[in-house]
């Protein structure tokens, strides 16, 4: 009997691809100062929160730092989030932002 390894391989490949995307977003956050790139990084990381709760702290950190480092576009990106990023709302200013 031959066991097919494709599903396992596909799963590992998806995990690897996700990790590459996260590393690319973190690289932009750490090395770039372009406001448009930082706002896109924040929006992308925030959208991944819907699909990858296991990386919640990492993604929230990405969003928070990209917004803090960016300018007007990054602030606009933050204002476009119509709900808290997570149920626990770990971003430092999320509770006071509504005031």
Rosetta constraint file for C-alpha pairs under 8 A:
AtomPair CA 5 CA 9 HARMONIC 6.03 0.50
AtomPair CA 6 CA 10 HARMONIC 5.85 0.50
AtomPair CA 7 CA 11 HARMONIC 6.14 0.50
AtomPair CA 8 CA 12 HARMONIC 6.22 0.50
AtomPair CA 9 CA 13 HARMONIC 6.03 0.50
AtomPair CA 10 CA 14 HARMONIC 6.16 0.50
AtomPair CA 11 CA 15 HARMONIC 6.32 0.50
AtomPair CA 12 CA 16 HARMONIC 6.14 0.50
AtomPair CA 13 CA 17 HARMONIC 6.10 0.50
AtomPair CA 14 CA 18 HARMONIC 6.13 0.50
AtomPair CA 15 CA 19 HARMONIC 6.20 0.50
AtomPair CA 16 CA 20 HARMONIC 6.30 0.50
AtomPair CA 17 CA 21 HARMONIC 6.40 0.50
AtomPair CA 18 CA 22 HARMONIC 6.27 0.50
AtomPair CA 19 CA 23 HARMONIC 6.09 0.50
AtomPair CA 20 CA 24 HARMONIC 6.14 0.50
AtomPair CA 21 CA 25 HARMONIC 6.22 0.50
AtomPair CA 22 CA 26 HARMONIC 6.12 0.50
AtomPair CA 22 CA 45 HARMONIC 8.00 0.50
AtomPair CA 23 CA 27 HARMONIC 6.06 0.50
AtomPair CA 24 CA 28 HARMONIC 6.35 0.50
AtomPair CA 25 CA 29 HARMONIC 6.24 0.50
AtomPair CA 25 CA 41 HARMONIC 5.88 0.50
AtomPair CA 25 CA 45 HARMONIC 7.67 0.50
AtomPair CA 25 CA 62 HARMONIC 7.67 0.50
AtomPair CA 26 CA 30 HARMONIC 6.04 0.50
AtomPair CA 26 CA 62 HARMONIC 6.67 0.50
AtomPair CA 27 CA 31 HARMONIC 5.89 0.50
AtomPair CA 27 CA 32 HARMONIC 7.78 0.50
AtomPair CA 28 CA 32 HARMONIC 5.17 0.50
AtomPair CA 28 CA 37 HARMONIC 7.26 0.50
AtomPair CA 28 CA 38 HARMONIC 7.04 0.50
AtomPair CA 28 CA 41 HARMONIC 7.35 0.50
AtomPair CA 29 CA 33 HARMONIC 7.87 0.50
AtomPair CA 29 CA 38 HARMONIC 6.30 0.50
AtomPair CA 29 CA 41 HARMONIC 7.21 0.50
AtomPair CA 29 CA 62 HARMONIC 7.21 0.50
AtomPair CA 29 CA 65 HARMONIC 7.12 0.50
AtomPair CA 29 CA 66 HARMONIC 5.49 0.50
AtomPair CA 29 CA 69 HARMONIC 7.85 0.50
AtomPair CA 32 CA 37 HARMONIC 7.63 0.50
AtomPair CA 32 CA 38 HARMONIC 7.49 0.50
AtomPair CA 33 CA 37 HARMONIC 7.83 0.50
AtomPair CA 33 CA 38 HARMONIC 7.14 0.50
AtomPair CA 33 CA 69 HARMONIC 7.24 0.50
AtomPair CA 33 CA 70 HARMONIC 6.79 0.50
AtomPair CA 34 CA 38 HARMONIC 6.24 0.50
AtomPair CA 34 CA 70 HARMONIC 7.21 0.50
AtomPair CA 35 CA 39 HARMONIC 6.07 0.50
AtomPair CA 35 CA 70 HARMONIC 4.92 0.50
AtomPair CA 35 CA 71 HARMONIC 5.52 0.50
AtomPair CA 35 CA 72 HARMONIC 7.25 0.50
AtomPair CA 35 CA 73 HARMONIC 5.87 0.50
AtomPair CA 35 CA 74 HARMONIC 6.21 0.50
AtomPair CA 36 CA 40 HARMONIC 6.16 0.50
AtomPair CA 36 CA 73 HARMONIC 6.05 0.50
AtomPair CA 36 CA 74 HARMONIC 7.14 0.50
AtomPair CA 37 CA 41 HARMONIC 6.04 0.50
AtomPair CA 38 CA 42 HARMONIC 6.21 0.50
AtomPair CA 38 CA 66 HARMONIC 5.21 0.50
AtomPair CA 38 CA 67 HARMONIC 6.85 0.50
AtomPair CA 38 CA 69 HARMONIC 7.51 0.50
AtomPair CA 38 CA 70 HARMONIC 5.75 0.50
AtomPair CA 38 CA 74 HARMONIC 6.19 0.50
AtomPair CA 39 CA 43 HARMONIC 6.22 0.50
AtomPair CA 39 CA 66 HARMONIC 6.78 0.50
AtomPair CA 39 CA 67 HARMONIC 6.63 0.50
AtomPair CA 39 CA 70 HARMONIC 6.88 0.50
AtomPair CA 39 CA 73 HARMONIC 5.73 0.50
AtomPair CA 39 CA 74 HARMONIC 4.05 0.50
AtomPair CA 39 CA 75 HARMONIC 7.60 0.50
AtomPair CA 39 CA 76 HARMONIC 7.88 0.50
AtomPair CA 39 CA 77 HARMONIC 5.68 0.50
AtomPair CA 40 CA 44 HARMONIC 5.97 0.50
AtomPair CA 40 CA 74 HARMONIC 7.81 0.50
AtomPair CA 40 CA 77 HARMONIC 7.76 0.50
AtomPair CA 41 CA 45 HARMONIC 6.06 0.50
AtomPair CA 41 CA 62 HARMONIC 7.72 0.50
AtomPair CA 41 CA 63 HARMONIC 7.17 0.50
AtomPair CA 41 CA 66 HARMONIC 6.67 0.50
AtomPair CA 42 CA 46 HARMONIC 6.08 0.50
AtomPair CA 42 CA 62 HARMONIC 6.63 0.50
AtomPair CA 42 CA 63 HARMONIC 4.32 0.50
AtomPair CA 42 CA 64 HARMONIC 7.47 0.50
AtomPair CA 42 CA 66 HARMONIC 5.66 0.50
AtomPair CA 42 CA 67 HARMONIC 6.47 0.50
AtomPair CA 42 CA 74 HARMONIC 7.25 0.50
AtomPair CA 42 CA 77 HARMONIC 7.05 0.50
AtomPair CA 42 CA 78 HARMONIC 7.59 0.50
AtomPair CA 43 CA 47 HARMONIC 6.18 0.50
AtomPair CA 43 CA 63 HARMONIC 7.32 0.50
AtomPair CA 43 CA 77 HARMONIC 6.34 0.50
AtomPair CA 43 CA 78 HARMONIC 7.79 0.50
AtomPair CA 44 CA 48 HARMONIC 6.39 0.50
AtomPair CA 45 CA 49 HARMONIC 6.72 0.50
AtomPair CA 45 CA 59 HARMONIC 5.48 0.50
AtomPair CA 45 CA 60 HARMONIC 7.44 0.50
AtomPair CA 45 CA 62 HARMONIC 6.55 0.50
AtomPair CA 45 CA 63 HARMONIC 6.03 0.50
AtomPair CA 46 CA 50 HARMONIC 7.71 0.50
AtomPair CA 46 CA 59 HARMONIC 6.80 0.50
AtomPair CA 46 CA 60 HARMONIC 7.14 0.50
AtomPair CA 46 CA 63 HARMONIC 6.39 0.50
AtomPair CA 46 CA 85 HARMONIC 6.75 0.50
AtomPair CA 47 CA 51 HARMONIC 7.75 0.50
AtomPair CA 48 CA 52 HARMONIC 6.04 0.50
AtomPair CA 48 CA 59 HARMONIC 7.51 0.50
AtomPair CA 49 CA 53 HARMONIC 5.84 0.50
AtomPair CA 49 CA 55 HARMONIC 7.59 0.50
AtomPair CA 49 CA 56 HARMONIC 6.24 0.50
AtomPair CA 49 CA 59 HARMONIC 6.71 0.50
AtomPair CA 49 CA 60 HARMONIC 8.00 0.50
AtomPair CA 49 CA 85 HARMONIC 7.33 0.50
AtomPair CA 49 CA 86 HARMONIC 7.84 0.50
AtomPair CA 52 CA 56 HARMONIC 6.97 0.50
AtomPair CA 55 CA 59 HARMONIC 6.05 0.50
AtomPair CA 56 CA 60 HARMONIC 5.99 0.50
AtomPair CA 56 CA 86 HARMONIC 7.83 0.50
AtomPair CA 57 CA 61 HARMONIC 6.00 0.50
AtomPair CA 57 CA 90 HARMONIC 7.93 0.50
AtomPair CA 58 CA 62 HARMONIC 6.24 0.50
AtomPair CA 59 CA 63 HARMONIC 6.24 0.50
AtomPair CA 60 CA 64 HARMONIC 6.00 0.50
AtomPair CA 60 CA 85 HARMONIC 7.31 0.50
AtomPair CA 60 CA 90 HARMONIC 7.52 0.50
AtomPair CA 60 CA 91 HARMONIC 6.90 0.50
AtomPair CA 61 CA 65 HARMONIC 6.00 0.50
AtomPair CA 61 CA 91 HARMONIC 7.67 0.50
AtomPair CA 62 CA 66 HARMONIC 5.95 0.50
AtomPair CA 63 CA 67 HARMONIC 6.14 0.50
AtomPair CA 64 CA 68 HARMONIC 6.15 0.50
AtomPair CA 64 CA 91 HARMONIC 6.66 0.50
AtomPair CA 65 CA 69 HARMONIC 6.00 0.50
AtomPair CA 66 CA 70 HARMONIC 5.99 0.50
AtomPair CA 66 CA 74 HARMONIC 7.16 0.50
AtomPair CA 67 CA 71 HARMONIC 7.47 0.50
AtomPair CA 67 CA 74 HARMONIC 4.92 0.50
AtomPair CA 67 CA 75 HARMONIC 6.08 0.50
AtomPair CA 67 CA 77 HARMONIC 7.83 0.50
AtomPair CA 67 CA 78 HARMONIC 6.86 0.50
AtomPair CA 68 CA 74 HARMONIC 7.83 0.50
AtomPair CA 70 CA 74 HARMONIC 5.10 0.50
AtomPair CA 70 CA 75 HARMONIC 7.30 0.50
AtomPair CA 71 CA 75 HARMONIC 6.29 0.50
AtomPair CA 72 CA 76 HARMONIC 6.08 0.50
AtomPair CA 73 CA 77 HARMONIC 6.12 0.50
AtomPair CA 74 CA 78 HARMONIC 6.29 0.50
AtomPair CA 75 CA 79 HARMONIC 6.29 0.50
AtomPair CA 76 CA 80 HARMONIC 6.34 0.50
AtomPair CA 77 CA 81 HARMONIC 7.12 0.50
AtomPair CA 81 CA 85 HARMONIC 7.55 0.50
AtomPair CA 84 CA 89 HARMONIC 6.25 0.50
AtomPair CA 84 CA 94 HARMONIC 7.51 0.50
AtomPair CA 85 CA 89 HARMONIC 6.43 0.50
AtomPair CA 86 CA 90 HARMONIC 7.44 0.50
AtomPair CA 89 CA 94 HARMONIC 6.55 0.50
AtomPair CA 89 CA 95 HARMONIC 7.81 0.50
AtomPair CA 90 CA 94 HARMONIC 7.63 0.50
AtomPair CA 93 CA 97 HARMONIC 5.86 0.50
AtomPair CA 94 CA 98 HARMONIC 7.27 0.50
AtomPair CA 95 CA 99 HARMONIC 7.77 0.50
